[in-house]
Amino acid sequence: MQWLKNMVPEYPQFKDLDIKDWEILAEHLSKIKRTICELVLANIVIWKDFDCPKLTMVNQNLCVLINPLNELSYFLEPLGHNKIEETVKICLSHTKRISRASESFVSSLPKNLYHPTCLPGQYDYVYSIPELAQLSGKKFDAKRNHIKKFLSRYPDHGFVNLTAENKDKAIRLFEKWFESKKDSRSFSKMAYVAQKSALDSAFDNFNELKLAGGAILIKEEIKSFYIGSKLNNDTIDLHFHYCDPNTAGLSQFSLQKACSDSFSSYKYINLEQDIGIAGLRKSKLSYHPLKIEKKFEIKRPL
């Protein structure tokens, strides 16, 4: 794989992420422990129009510099295990911060040098797939009631495994979903553009990124769809989940279907962050996460 390493320049040179880099990115991701959504190949790729990632090699570690449109630049945690303390110093000398870092990575750094800051809005919510597939017990009474209402009202609903060919119908649903959110301060025009671009990229590279998903149909129209990809051997990461806002019980049924059907071979499902949106936090907590994957920011020592 030495020829792959030559495609990414050594620091202080950078290159923009493009399709030729996916293999080396996947290779380096496979070498580290991955428990957070930022360390999924698909997420780095599909959000690139918003995050504007650049790549560089530092001490044979692949380092990803994120240049988002809505905040200052930061590095993700280095992808590798070679001279990590020195690599961190170099990264921090460039951007002053490493952000969205996993708890396992942060705990490996000298505590006398770095004082990580928690990023609650970036924490990932992780659940048991068998539990969300069955929704047993009193704590899921409300979810089961919503699903019963959906099934009684739409007994002839359909289900299909999602593919790239479903793009146009899925995008139409996304447009309808976003229209219902347009008056919310949490869903700006920038959020719309970013999500639309990420969805386009996901469908355009569906097979190459090894994405999987499903769609719920009513009268042949997609009313809900979800897309995920492998985070690690036990965990699927759910990148997107959209539902017709006017169809009661659909979101609960769709998520249960994802866990009982599409992703049943995994033990856990990561539903990603709430990005500080109270409604999202309430929704994610209502499914009783098995674990919260904390994330941190590391800044250059004073």
C-alpha positions in Angstrom: 0.0 0.0 0.0 3.0 2.3 -0.1 1.9 3.8 -3.4 -1.3 5.0 -1.6 0.7 6.9 1.0 2.4 8.9 -1.8 -0.9 10.3 -2.8 -1.2 12.4 0.4 1.5 15.0 1.0 3.6 15.3 4.1 2.8 18.2 6.5 2.9 21.2 6.0 1.4 20.4 2.6 -2.2 19.5 2.2 -4.6 18.2 -0.4 -8.3 18.4 -0.8 -10.2 15.2 -0.3 -11.3 13.6 -3.6 -12.4 10.2 -4.7 -8.8 8.9 -5.2 -8.3 9.3 -1.4 -11.1 7.1 -0.2 -9.0 4.0 -0.2 -6.2 5.5 1.9 -8.7 7.1 4.2 -10.5 3.7 4.7 -7.1 2.0 5.3 -6.1 4.4 8.1 -9.6 4.4 9.7 -9.4 0.6 9.9 -6.2 0.9 12.0 -7.8 2.7 14.9 -10.6 2.1 17.4 -13.8 3.7 16.0 -16.8 4.4 18.2 -17.9 7.9 17.0 -19.6 9.0 13.8 -16.8 11.3 12.7 -14.6 8.3 12.1 -16.9 6.7 9.5 -15.6 6.9 5.9 -19.0 7.8 4.5 -19.5 10.8 6.9 -16.1 12.3 5.9 -16.9 11.9 2.2 -20.6 12.9 2.0 -20.2 16.0 4.0 -17.1 17.2 2.2 -18.9 20.1 0.5 -19.7 21.6 3.9 -16.7 20.4 5.9 -14.1 21.0 3.1 -11.7 18.4 4.5 -8.0 18.5 3.6 -5.5 15.6 4.1 -1.9 15.6 5.2 0.5 13.0 6.6 2.2 13.6 10.0 4.6 11.0 11.3 2.9 8.4 9.0 -0.5 9.2 10.5 -3.2 10.5 8.2 -4.5 13.8 9.6 -7.8 15.3 8.4 -8.2 19.0 8.6 -11.9 20.1 8.7 -12.7 23.6 7.4 -16.5 23.9 8.0 -18.5 26.8 6.6 -19.9 27.7 10.1 -16.9 27.5 12.5 -13.1 27.7 12.7 -11.0 24.9 11.3 -10.0 21.9 13.4 -8.3 18.5 13.0 -10.0 15.2 13.7 -8.0 12.9 15.9 -5.0 11.5 14.0 -5.6 8.3 12.2 -2.7 6.1 13.3 -0.5 5.2 16.2 2.9 6.5 15.4 4.4 9.3 17.6 0.9 10.5 18.6 2.0 13.0 21.1 4.3 14.7 18.6 1.6 14.5 16.0 -0.9 16.2 18.3 1.6 19.0 18.9 2.1 19.6 15.2 -1.7 19.6 14.6 -2.3 22.1 17.4 0.5 24.3 16.1 -1.5 24.6 12.9 -5.1 25.0 14.0 -4.9 25.4 17.8 -7.5 22.7 18.3 -8.4 19.0 17.7 -12.2 18.7 17.9 -14.8 15.9 18.1 -12.1 13.6 19.6 -13.2 10.3 21.1 -12.9 9.6 24.8 -10.4 6.7 24.1 -8.1 9.0 22.1 -8.2 11.8 24.7 -7.5 9.4 27.5 -4.4 8.3 25.8 -2.8 11.8 26.0 -0.7 13.1 28.9 -3.1 14.6 31.4 -0.5 17.1 32.6 -0.3 18.6 29.1 -3.9 18.7 27.8 -7.2 19.6 29.5 -9.9 18.4 27.1 -13.2 20.2 27.0 -16.5 18.3 26.7 -18.7 18.9 23.6 -22.2 17.7 24.8 -23.9 18.8 21.6 -21.6 16.4 19.7 -22.1 13.4 21.8 -23.3 10.3 19.9 -26.3 8.3 21.1 -25.8 4.5 20.9 -28.5 1.9 21.3 -29.1 -1.8 21.4 -30.4 -3.0 18.0 -32.3 -6.0 19.5 -33.9 -3.6 22.0 -35.1 -1.1 19.4 -36.2 -4.0 17.2 -38.5 -5.4 19.9 -39.4 -2.3 21.8 -40.4 -4.4 24.8 -41.3 -3.2 28.3 -43.1 -0.3 29.8 -40.4 2.3 28.8 -41.4 1.7 25.2 -45.1 1.8 25.6 -45.5 5.1 23.8 -43.4 4.0 20.9 -45.4 0.8 20.5 -48.7 2.8 20.6 -47.5 5.1 17.8 -46.5 2.1 15.7 -49.9 0.5 16.3 -51.7 3.6 15.1 -49.5 3.7 12.0 -50.1 0.0 11.2 -53.9 0.3 11.7 -54.1 3.3 9.4 -51.7 2.1 6.7 -52.0 -1.7 6.7 -51.0 -1.8 3.0 -47.7 0.1 3.5 -44.7 -1.3 1.6 -41.0 -1.6 2.3 -38.0 -1.7 -0.1 -34.3 -1.9 0.5 -32.9 1.5 -0.5 -30.6 1.8 -3.5 -29.2 4.6 -5.6 -32.2 4.3 -7.9 -34.4 5.6 -5.2 -32.6 9.0 -5.2 -35.3 11.2 -6.8 -38.2 9.9 -4.7 -36.1 10.2 -1.5 -35.0 13.7 -2.3 -38.6 14.7 -2.8 -39.4 13.5 0.7 -36.4 15.3 2.1 -37.7 18.5 0.4 -41.1 18.0 2.0 -39.6 17.3 5.4 -37.4 20.4 5.3 -40.3 22.6 4.2 -42.0 21.7 7.5 -38.9 22.8 9.3 -38.2 26.1 7.5 -39.5 28.3 10.2 -37.3 26.7 12.8 -34.1 28.6 13.9 -32.5 25.1 14.1 -32.8 24.4 10.4 -31.4 27.3 8.4 -30.8 27.7 4.7 -27.2 26.6 5.3 -28.5 23.5 7.0 -30.7 22.8 4.0 -27.9 23.2 1.5 -25.5 21.1 3.6 -28.0 18.2 4.1 -29.1 18.3 0.4 -25.5 18.1 -0.8 -24.7 15.3 1.6 -27.8 13.3 0.5 -26.8 13.8 -3.2 -23.3 12.5 -2.5 -24.7 9.6 -0.5 -27.0 8.4 -3.3 -24.4 9.2 -6.1 -21.8 7.0 -4.2 -24.2 4.6 -2.6 -22.4 1.4 -3.6 -18.8 2.7 -3.4 -19.4 3.8 0.2 -21.1 0.5 1.1 -24.2 2.3 2.3 -27.4 0.5 3.2 -30.9 1.5 4.1 -34.6 1.1 3.6 -37.7 3.0 2.6 -41.4 2.8 3.8 -43.9 3.3 1.0 -47.5 4.3 1.0 -49.3 4.0 -2.3 -45.9 3.6 -4.0 -44.6 7.0 -2.6 -41.6 7.0 -0.3 -42.8 8.3 3.0 -39.7 7.5 5.1 -36.2 6.4 4.4 -32.9 5.8 6.3 -29.3 5.4 5.3 -26.5 3.9 7.3 -23.0 2.4 7.0 -20.6 0.3 9.2 -18.9 2.1 12.0 -17.2 -1.0 13.4 -17.9 -4.7 13.5 -20.7 -4.3 16.0 -22.1 -1.0 15.2 -24.0 0.6 12.3 -24.0 4.4 12.0 -27.3 6.0 10.9 -26.4 8.9 8.6 -30.0 9.9 7.6 -33.5 9.2 8.7 -36.3 11.3 7.2 -40.1 10.8 7.5 -43.2 12.5 6.2 -44.0 14.9 9.0 -47.8 14.4 8.5 -47.8 10.6 8.9 -48.3 9.8 12.6 -46.3 6.8 13.9 -44.1 6.6 10.8 -40.8 7.6 12.4 -41.2 5.1 15.2 -42.2 2.3 12.8 -39.3 3.2 10.4 -36.6 3.1 13.0 -38.0 -0.2 14.4 -37.9 -1.5 10.8 -34.3 -0.4 10.4 -33.3 -2.3 13.5 -35.4 -5.4 12.9 -34.6 -5.7 9.2 -31.9 -3.7 7.5 -29.4 -3.6 10.3 -30.3 -6.7 12.3 -26.9 -8.2 11.8 -25.3 -5.5 14.1 -25.5 -5.3 17.9 -25.6 -1.5 18.1 -26.9 1.5 16.2 -25.3 5.0 16.5 -27.9 7.7 15.9 -25.2 10.4 16.0 -25.5 13.8 17.7 -28.2 16.1 18.8 -26.1 19.1 17.7 -27.5 21.1 20.6 -31.1 21.0 19.4 -33.4 20.4 22.4 -36.0 18.6 20.3 -33.5 16.2 18.9 -32.0 15.6 22.3 -35.5 14.8 23.7 -36.2 12.4 20.8 -32.9 10.6 21.2 -33.2 10.2 24.9 -36.8 8.9 24.6 -35.3 5.7 23.0 -33.2 5.1 26.1 -29.6 5.0 24.8 -27.4 2.2 25.9 -24.4 4.5 25.9 -23.4 8.1 25.2 -20.2 8.4 23.2 -18.6 11.5 24.6 -16.5 13.8 22.4 -13.9 16.4 23.3 -11.9 19.3 22.1 -8.2 19.7 22.8 -6.5 23.1 22.5 -2.9 24.1 22.3 -1.4 24.4 25.8 -0.8 28.0 26.9 
